[in-house]
Amino acid sequence: MTTYPAQASLTSTRSFWLGVAAYLVPSFPIAYAWHLAWFAPSYHALGIYRPDPIILFGLVSMLIQGVVFSLAYPRFFPGRGGAVLRPGLVYGAGLAILSWSYTTLAVAAKNIMGSVPTYLMLETGFTVLQFMVVGPLIALAYRR
């Protein structure tokens, strides 16, 4: 009997760190490519970002988000069993809405930029892509 809680704890610790990795590993390259390569000229034209972004701050921010999002998943989907795609996409959609509210709407409301509609379009596209990928990966990390 005493081995079950220890094994469950080990499994949940493993799932937690896999969930963090499921967020961080795809999010960082997607964000880097999106903001600093593919759409860099568009973001530059908006005039809201510094010319020399502090990449480490972005990475630390994503690590914090990954920890919180990984901790939250099993609380929102406690009876998920082996399902991955549907709960992952639902979770990703919820995270996307939350993230969009503070990374897109709030930024557009507070910062001077060349075009609010362009910014909203760019960041909405990024947010949808990011969470379509990471939602199912976090669900996979917690699959039983």
N, C-alpha and C positions, 0 to 999 in steps of 0.2 A: 504493500500500500504506500509506503513512503517513497517509492521510486516514481510513481505516477505524477505527483506534484512537481518533483524535480525535473522529470522529463517534460511536463507541460510548460514549466518555466523556461527550460532550455529551448523548447520549440518556439515559445512566444518571443524570447530574446532573439533567436535566429530570425524569425519572421519580421520582428521590428527592424533589425539592421538591414535585412533584405529590402524591406519597405523604404527605408531611408535611401538605400542605393537605387531602388527602382525610381525614386524621384530625382535624385541628384545626377545619376549617370546619364540619363537622356536629356534632362532639363538644361544642364550646362552647355553641351554642344549645340542643342537647338537654339538656346538663347544667344549664344555667341554668334552662330552662323546667321541667325535672323537679324539681330541688331547691329552686328559689326561687319557683316559681309554682304549677305543678300540684299538687305534693305538699308544699308549704311548711308547711301546718298539721300534716301528719303528722310531718314532720321536727321541727317546733317542739315537738310533744307528746313526742317522744322525749327532748328535753332534752340533746342531745349537741353541737349546733352553736352557734357564737357568734351573737349577734343581728345582728352587722354583719360578714358574711363578707368576706374580703379577695379580691375577684374577681381581681385581678392575680396572686395566688399560684396560683389555679386555672388561669388562662390559661398561666402559665409552666410549671406542672406538665404541662399538656396539650401544650405545645410540646415539652418534653423527651420525653414519651411518643411524640409524633408522629415525632420524629427517630429514636428507637430502633426503633419499629415499622416505619417506612419503610425503614430500613437492613436490618432483618431479613427483610422479605418476599422479596426476590430470592434470599436464601440458603436459605430454606425451600422456595421454589418455583422452582428454577432452570430447569426445562424446561416452563414453563407455556404457552409459545406465546401464542395469542390468547385462551385461556380466561380468563374473568373470574368468573362467578357461582360455580361450584363451588369453585375454589381460594380465592376471596374469602370464601365462607361457611366453608370449612374453616379458613382463617387467622383469620377473625373468631371462630370457636368457640375456637380455641387461645388467642387473645388474651383472650377473655372469661373463660376458666378462669383464666388467669394473673392478670388484673386482679381478678377476683372474690376470688382468694385473698388479695390484699393490700389491696383497698379495701373488702371486705365482711367476710370471715371474721376477718381480723386486727383490724379496727376493732371488730367485735362482741366479740372476745375481750378487748380492752384497755380499752374505754370503758364508763362507766356510762351506761345508757340506760333509758328507760321500758319498752321491750319489744324484746327481742332478736329474736323471731320477726317482728315488724313491720319492724324494720330490715332483716333478711335478705330479706324479701319485697320491700321497696321497692328495695333496692340490686341485688338479683338482676334485677328487672324492668328497671331502668335499664341494667345491664350488658348484658343480652341485647339490648335495643333499640339501644344504642350500637354494639355490635360487629356486629350484623346490618347496620347501615348502613355502618360504616367498613371492614369487611373487604372487601366487594366493591369499594368505592371505591378502596382501596389497590391491589387487584388490577387495577383499571382503569388506574390510574396507571402500572402496570408492563406493561401489555399491549403486545405487539409488533406 
